[in-house]
Amino acid sequence: MTTTKTPTLLHIDSSARSGRSGETAHGSHSRRLTLRFAQQWLQQNPGGRVIYRDVGQQPPPPVTSEWIHAAFTPEAERLPWMLDTLRLSDMLIDELLAADVIVAGVPMYNFGPPAQFKAYIDNIVRVGRTFGFDRSRSPLPYWPMLTDSHKQLVILSSRGDFGYDPGGRIGNLNHVEASVRTAFAYIGVTDVHGAAIEYDEFADERLAASIAQAETAVDELVRTLANTAT
C-alpha cells in the first residue's frame, strides 16, 4: 500500500507590522506577498496543509547560555529544565521538518533581517536536530541534516530604498537574503527563490510598479514550484 504525503507549506511572517499593505494603512508589504503566495500555493495543492508561524508578532526568545547548555547536552541526559528551555525550539524545528516548502516574509530592517527572524533562525539551527557535530569527524566536524529532505525556501522581502538586488546600486548593502540563505544552507536547505518590493519610502508610482512586479513574481514562483514538485 502506497502512502501519499500531504503537501505542506510553512508560512512565516516576521514583520513588526501586523497589517498588510493594500488592506491597512502602513501595512506590511512582506505580509502581503506571503499571503498571496500561500493562497496561490493552496490553489495549486488542493488538500495541502499550511502551518502558520508569526514570529513578527510572537517572536521566539533569543538564545541564552541556558539554551546553549541544554542544546549541547545529549538528549538522554537532559534535565527537566533543559526540556522546558528547548520546548519552543523543538516546536519550530518540527514545523520546519514537516514542510515541503517554506515561504518566509523577511523585510529589510537596517540592511538585515528583523531581530525577530534572527531569533527564529537561532532556534532552528540546532545541533543534533538540523545540523550534526562530531569533533572526531575530520576534517569538518559539522554537516547539514536536512539535505535529503529537498525542501524549497522562498524569501519574500520589502525595502524602503531601491537598488538592493545583486548588481544594483546598493546591492552590497543588502544582508537580508544572503544571511537567510547562509543559515538555511548550513542545515541543508539550498533550493532558494525570492522576490522583493522596493521604493516603500518613496510612496509613489515606483512603489506601485514594484508591488505589481513582485506579485507577478510570486505567482510565477508558485507555478514553477508546482511544476517541479515530485
SERO-4910 file (N, C-alpha, C, O; in steps of 0.05 Angstrom, whole numbers):
BEGIN
 pado doro    nc1    nc2    nc3   cac1   cac2   cac3    cc1    cc2    cc3    oc1    oc2    oc3
  Met    A     17    -24      0      0      0      0     18     25      0     36     27     16
  Thr    A     12     43    -19     28     68    -21     15     90     -5     -9     95     -8
  Thr    A     31    104     11     21    126     26     30    152     14     54    156      9
  Thr    A     12    170      8     18    196     -4     20    217     18      1    221     33
  Lys    A     42    231     18     46    252     38     30    277     31     30    285      7
  Thr    A     17    289     50      3    314     45     22    336     41     39    341     58
  Pro    A     21    351     18     39    373     14     36    394     36     13    401     43
  Thr    A     58    403     46     57    421     69     73    446     64     96    445     56
  Leu    A     61    469     70     74    495     67     77    507     95     58    508    111
  Leu    A    102    516    101    107    531    126    107    560    119    125    569    104
  His    A     88    575    129     85    604    123     94    620    147     82    618    168
  Ile    A    116    635    143    127    651    165    126    680    158    133    689    136
  Asp    A    117    696    177    118    725    175    135    736    198    135    726    220
  Ser    A    151    757    191    169    768    212    167    798    214    182    810    229
  Ser    A    150    811    199    147    840    200    136    848    227    118    835    238
  Ala    A    146    871    237    135    882    262    107    894    257     92    898    276
  Arg    A    101    899    232     74    910    225     54    887    225     60    866    213
  Ser    A     32    891    237     12    869    239     -6    868    215    -15    846    207
  Gly    A    -11    890    202    -29    890    178    -14    886    152     11    884    152
  Arg    A    -29    885    130    -17    881    104    -22    906     87    -43    919     89
  Ser    A     -2    913     71     -6    935     52    -29    928     33    -32    905     25
  Gly    A    -44    948     25    -67    944      8    -92    939     24   -114    940     14
  Glu    A    -89    933     50   -111    928     68   -113    948     91   -134    957     98
  Thr    A    -90    955    102    -89    973    124    -68    995    118    -48    990    104
  Ala    A    -72   1018    130    -52   1040    127    -26   1031    139    -25   1020    161
  His    A     -4   1036    125     23   1029    134     26    999    139     41    991    157
  Gly    A     11    983    124     12    954    127     38    943    115     53    957    101
  Ser    A     43    918    122     68    904    114     67    894     85     48    881     77
  His    A     88    901     70     90    891     43     97    861     43     87    846     26
  Ser    A    115    853     61    123    825     62    100    807     69     97    785     59
  Arg    A     83    816     88     59    800     95     40    798     71     27    778     67
  Arg    A     38    819     56     21    819     31     31    797     12     15    782      1
  Leu    A     58    795      8     69    776    -10     66    748      0     60    730    -16
  Thr    A     71    743     26     70    715     36     41    705     35     37    681     29
  Leu    A     22    722     41     -6    713     40    -13    706     11    -26    686      6
  Arg    A     -5    723     -8    -10    717    -36      2    690    -44    -11    674    -57
  Phe    A     27    686    -35     40    660    -42     24    637    -30     19    618    -44
  Ala    A     17    639     -4      2    617      9    -24    611     -5    -32    588     -8
  Gln    A    -39    633    -13    -65    629    -26    -61    615    -53    -76    597    -60
  Gln    A    -41    624    -68    -36    612    -94    -26    583    -91    -33    566   -107
  Trp    A    -10    579    -71      1    552    -66    -22    532    -60    -22    510    -70
  Leu    A    -41    541    -44    -64    524    -38    -81    518    -63    -92    496    -65
  Gln    A    -83    537    -81    -97    532   -106    -82    510   -123    -95    494   -136
  Gln    A    -56    511   -121    -40    491   -136    -39    464   -122    -33    443   -134
  Asn    A    -45    464    -96    -43    440    -80    -69    436    -64    -69    439    -40
  Pro    A    -91    429    -77   -116    424    -63   -112    402    -42   -101    381    -47
  Gly    A   -122    408    -18   -118    390      4    -91    392     18    -86    378     37
  Gly    A    -75    411      9    -50    416     22    -53    429     49    -74    439     56
  Arg    A    -32    427     65    -33    437     93    -15    461     95      8    461     85
  Val    A    -24    482    109     -8    506    115     -3    508    145    -23    508    160
  Ile    A     22    509    153     29    515    180     37    544    182     55    553    167
  Tyr    A     24    560    199     29    588    200     44    595    226     37    586    247
  Arg    A     65    611    222     81    620    245     87    650    242    101    658    223
  Asp    A     77    666    261     81    695    260    103    702    281     96    708    304
  Val    A    128    703    272    149    710    291    152    740    294    166    750    312
  Gly    A    138    755    276    138    784    279    122    793    303    131    811    318
  Gln    A     99    781    307     82    788    330     87    771    355     82    779    377
  Gln    A     98    747    351    104    729    373    132    718    369    136    695    362
  Pro    A    152    735    374    180    727    368    190    706    388    183    707    412
  Pro    A    206    687    378    218    668    397    238    683    415    249    703    406
  Pro    A    243    673    438    263    686    456    291    682    444    296    662    431
  Pro    A    308    701    449    336    698    439    350    676    453    343    668    476
  Val    A    371    666    440    387    644    452    401    655    477    412    677    477
  Thr    A    401    639    498    414    645    523    435    624    530    437    604    516
  Ser    A    451    628    551    471    609    559    457    583    567    467    561    562
  Glu    A    433    585    580    418    561    588    409    545    563    410    521    563
  Trp    A    401    560    542    392    547    517    415    531    505    412    508    497
  Ile    A    439    544    504    462    531    492    470    506    509    476    485    497
  His    A    470    509    535    476    486    553    457    463    547    465    440    545
  Ala    A    431    469    545    411    448    540    415    436    513    413    411    510
  Ala    A    419    452    492    421    442    465    445    424    462    444    404    447
  Phe    A    467    430    475    492    414    472    494    391    492    513    376    493
  Thr    A    473    388    508    472    365    526    458    342    511    437    346    500
  Pro    A    470    318    511    456    295    497    428    292    507    421    295    530
  Glu    A    410    286    488    381    285    494    375    268    518    358    275    534
  Ala    A    387    245    520    381    226    541    390    236    569    381    226    589
  Glu    A    407    257    569    417    267    594    405    294    602    413    305    622
  Arg    A    386    304    587    374    330    593    357    329    618    341    310    622
  Leu    A    360    349    634    343    353    658    317    366    650    314    377    628
  Pro    A    297    364    667    271    376    661    272    405    652    258    414    634
  Trp    A    289    421    666    291    449    658    303    453    630    296    472    616
  Met    A    320    434    622    331    435    595    309    430    574    308    443    553
  Leu    A    292    410    580    270    404    562    251    428    559    242    434    537
  Asp    A    246    441    581    229    465    581    242    488    564    229    501    549
  Thr    A    268    491    568    282    512    554    281    508    524    280    527    508
  Leu    A    282    483    515    283    476    486    255    471    474    253    464    450
  Arg    A    235    473    490    208    465    480    199    481    455    190    468    436
  Leu    A    202    507    456    193    523    432    212    517    409    202    514    386
  Ser    A    238    515    413    256    507    392    248    481    379    248    479    355
  Asp    A    241    461    395    232    436    384    207    439    367    205    427    346
  Met    A    189    456    376    164    460    362    170    473    334    159    465    314
  Leu    A    187    493    335    194    507    310    209    488    290    203    489    266
  Ile    A    226    471    301    240    452    284    221    431    273    223    424    249
  Asp    A    202    422    289    182    403    280    166    414    257    161    400    237
  Glu    A    159    440    259    144    453    237    161    454    211    151    448    190
  Leu    A    186    460    215    204    461    192    208    434    179    207    432    154
  Leu    A    211    413    195    215    386    185    190    377    170    193    361    151
  Ala    A    167    385    178    142    376    166    138    389    138    122    379    122
  Ala    A    151    411    133    145    428    109    160    418     84    183    410     86
  Asp    A    146    419     62    159    415     36    169    442     25    190    443     12
  Val    A    153    463     30    160    490     21    159    508     45    140    507     61
  Ile    A    178    526     47    178    547     67    177    574     54    194    580     37
  Val    A    156    589     60    155    617     49    159    635     73    143    635     92
  Ala    A    179    652     72    187    669     94    185    698     86    199    707     67
  Gly    A    169    714    100    168    743     96    189    756    113    187    756    138
  Val    A    210    767    100    233    778    115    239    806    105    255    809     87
  Pro    A    226    826    117    231    854    108    259    862    116    271    851    135
  Met    A    270    882    102    296    893    109    293    914    131    279    933    129
  Tyr    A    307    909    153    309    928    175    339    936    179    355    919    188
  Asn    A    345    960    172    373    969    175    393    950    161    413    943    172
  Phe    A    386    943    137    403    927    118    403    897    124    417    883    110
  Gly    A    389    888    145    389    860    151    361    851    158    342    866    157
  Pro    A    358    825    166    332    815    174    323    827    201    340    836    216
  Pro    A    297    827    207    287    835    233    299    818    255    305    794    250
  Ala    A    303    829    278    313    814    301    295    790    307    305    769    316
  Gln    A    269    793    302    250    771    307    257    747    290    255    724    299
  Phe    A    265    752    265    271    730    247    298    718    254    302    693    252
  Lys    A    317    735    262    343    724    271    339    706    295    353    685    298
  Ala    A    321    713    313    315    695    336    304    669    327    310    648    338
  Tyr    A    287    670    306    276    645    295    299    628    284    300    604    289
  Ile    A    317    640    268    339    625    257    355    612    279    363    588    277
  Asp    A    361    627    301    377    616    322    364    593    337    377    577    349
  Asn    A    337    591    335    323    569    348    321    545    330    317    523    340
  Ile    A    323    548    304    321    524    286    348    513    277    350    490    269
  Val    A    369    529    278    396    519    272    407    507    298    419    521    314
  Arg    A    403    481    301    408    469    327    422    442    324    414    425    308
  Val    A    443    439    339    459    415    338    442    390    345    427    391    364
  Gly    A    446    369    329    432    344    334    404    343    322    393    321    320
  Arg    A    394    366    313    367    366    301    368    375    272    355    363    255
  Thr    A    382    396    267    384    406    239    412    407    228    416    409    204
  Phe    A    432    406    246    459    401    237    474    383    256    468    382    280
  Gly    A    493    368    245    507    349    262    535    360    269    546    377    255
  Phe    A    545    350    292    572    358    301    585    335    314    574    322    332
  Asp    A    610    330    305    626    308    317    655    316    315    666    318    293
  Arg    A    668    321    337    696    330    337    715    310    323    735    318    312
  Ser    A    708    285    324    725    264    313    722    262    282    737    247    269
  Arg    A    703    276    271    698    275    243    716    295    229    712    319    230
  Ser    A    736    284    216    757    301    204    753    302    173    746    281    161
  Pro    A    758    325    160    768    350    172    746    369    181    752    389    194
  Leu    A    721    363    174    699    381    181    680    367    201    668    347    194
  Pro    A    678    377    225    661    364    245    632    371    242    615    359    256
  Tyr    A    624    389    224    596    397    221    585    386    195    599    383    175
  Trp    A    559    380    195    545    372    170    516    379    172    504    378    193
  Pro    A    503    386    149    474    392    149    458    366    151    467    345    140
  Met    A    436    367    164    419    343    168    394    343    151    380    323    151
  Leu    A    388    365    137    363    366    121    368    364     91    350    369     75
  Thr    A    392    357     83    399    356     55    380    338     39    372    346     17
  Asp    A    374    315     49    358    296     34    328    302     35    312    287     23
  Ser    A    320    323     49    292    330     51    282    345     26    257    346     21
  His    A    300    357     11    293    371    -14    272    393    -10    253    395    -26
  Lys    A    275    408     11    257    429     16    262    453     -1    285    458    -10
  Gln    A    241    469     -7    243    493    -22    239    517     -4    221    517     13
  Leu    A    256    537     -6    254    561     11    248    585     -8    262    589    -27
  Val    A    228    600      0    221    625    -15    223    648      4    209    649     25
  Ile    A    240    667     -2    244    691     15    231    715      1    238    722    -21
  Leu    A    211    726     15    196    749      4    202    773     22    196    773     46
  Ser    A    214    794     10    224    816     26    211    842     17    196    843     -2
  Ser    A    218    863     31    210    890     24    231    910     34    244    905     54
  Arg    A    235    932     19    256    950     25    247    979     21    231    985      4
  Gly    A    257    997     38    248   1024     36    261   1039     12    248   1055     -1
  Asp    A    286   1032      6    300   1045    -16    299   1026    -40    282   1008    -41
  Phe    A    316   1031    -60    316   1014    -84    344   1008    -92    363   1022    -84
  Gly    A    347    987   -109    373    980   -119    388    960   -102    413    959   -102
  Tyr    A    373    944    -86    386    925    -68    391    897    -80    403    881    -68
  Asp    A    381    893   -104    385    867   -117    414    864   -124    429    884   -127
  Pro    A    424    839   -128    452    835   -136    459    851   -161    445    850   -181
  Gly    A    481    866   -159    489    883   -181    476    910   -181    482    927   -198
  Gly    A    457    915   -162    443    941   -160    461    962   -148    483    957   -140
  Arg    A    451    987   -148    467   1009   -140    476   1007   -111    497   1017   -104
  Ile    A    461    993    -94    469    989    -66    465    959    -58    459    953    -35
  Gly    A    469    942    -78    465    914    -73    484    903    -51    478    884    -37
  Asn    A    507    916    -49    527    907    -28    518    913      0    529    902     19
  Leu    A    497    929      3    487    936     30    464    917     39    455    918     61
  Asn    A    456    899     21    434    881     27    444    856     41    457    839     28
  His    A    438    853     66    447    830     81    423    813     90    424    798    110
  Val    A    400    816     76    376    801     83    378    773     71    382    753     85
  Glu    A    374    772     44    373    746     31    398    729     35    397    705     40
  Ala    A    422    742     34    447    727     37    449    714     64    457    691     66
  Ser    A    441    728     86    443    716    112    423    694    116    429    674    129
  Val    A    399    697    105    379    676    107    387    651     91    385    629    101
  Arg    A    397    656     67    407    634     51    429    618     65    430    594     65
  Thr    A    448    633     77    471    620     90    461    603    113    470    580    116
  Ala    A    443    613    130    433    597    153    419    572    144    423    551    155
  Phe    A    402    574    124    387    551    114    405    531    100    401    507    102
  Ala    A    424    541     85    443    523     71    459    507     92    465    484     87
  Tyr    A    465    519    114    480    506    135    466    481    146    479    462    154
  Ile    A    439    482    145    424    458    155    414    441    131    401    420    136
  Gly    A    421    449    107    415    432     84    393    440     65    385    425     48
  Val    A    383    465     69    362    475     51    375    495     32    382    517     39
  Thr    A    379    486      7    395    502    -12    379    511    -37    390    526    -53
  Asp    A    355    501    -40    339    508    -63    322    533    -55    301    531    -42
  Val    A    332    557    -63    321    582    -52    312    600    -75    325    602    -96
  His    A    289    612    -71    277    631    -91    269    656    -76    270    657    -51
  Gly    A    261    677    -90    252    701    -76    242    723    -94    244    721   -119
  Ala    A    231    743    -81    221    767    -94    220    789    -73    219    783    -49
  Ala    A    220    814    -82    220    836    -62    206    860    -73    206    865    -97
  Ile    A    194    875    -55    183    901    -62    203    923    -53    214    921    -31
  Glu    A    207    943    -70    225    965    -63    209    992    -65    185    992    -72
  Tyr    A    223   1014    -59    212   1041    -61    191   1047    -40    175   1066    -43
  Asp    A    190   1032    -18    169   1037      2    170   1066     13    149   1078     16
  Glu    A    193   1076     18    195   1103     30    189   1125     10    185   1148     17
  Phe    A    188   1118    -16    181   1138    -37    151   1142    -40    142   1163    -46
  Ala    A    136   1119    -36    107   1120    -36     96   1134    -61     77   1150    -59
  Asp    A    107   1127    -84     97   1139   -109     92   1117   -129     89   1094   -122
  Glu    A     91   1125   -155     85   1105   -175    106   1083   -177    100   1061   -187
  Arg    A    130   1089   -169    151   1068   -169    145   1046   -149    150   1023   -154
  Leu    A    134   1054   -126    126   1034   -107    104   1016   -118    105    992   -116
  Ala    A     84   1029   -130     62   1014   -142     72    994   -163     62    972   -164
  Ala    A     91   1003   -180    101    986   -200    117    963   -188    116    940   -198
  Ser    A    132    968   -167    148    947   -154    129    927   -141    135    903   -141
  Ile    A    107    936   -129     88    917   -117     77    899   -139     75    874   -135
  Ala    A     69    910   -161     58    894   -183     78    874   -193     71    851   -199
  Gln    A    103    882   -196    124    864   -206    129    842   -186    132    819   -194
  Ala    A    129    848   -160    134    827   -140    111    808   -139    115    784   -136
  Glu    A     86    817   -142     63    799   -141     64    781   -166     57    757   -163
  Thr    A     72    791   -189     74    774   -213     96    753   -208     93    730   -215
  Ala    A    118    761   -196    140    743   -190    131    721   -170    138    698   -174
  Val    A    114    728   -151    104    708   -132     87    688   -147     89    664   -142
  Asp    A     69    697   -164     52    679   -179     68    660   -196     62    636   -198
  Glu    A     89    670   -209    107    654   -226    122    633   -209    126    611   -217
  Leu    A    130    642   -185    144    623   -167    127    600   -159    136    577   -159
  Val    A    102    606   -152     84    584   -144     80    564   -168     81    540   -163
  Arg    A     77    575   -192     73    557   -215     99    541   -220     97    517   -226
  Thr    A    122    554   -217    147    539   -221    151    517   -201    158    495   -208
  Leu    A    145    523   -176    148    502   -155    129    479   -159    135    456   -153
  Ala    A    104    486   -168     85    465   -173     94    447   -196     89    423   -195
  Asn    A    107    458   -216    115    442   -239    140    425   -233    144    405   -246
  Thr    A    155    433   -212    179    418   -205    175    399   -182    193    384   -175
  Ala    A    151    400   -170    146    382   -147    145    353   -156    136    347   -178
  Thr    A    155    336   -138    155    308   -144    135    293   -126    132    269   -128
***
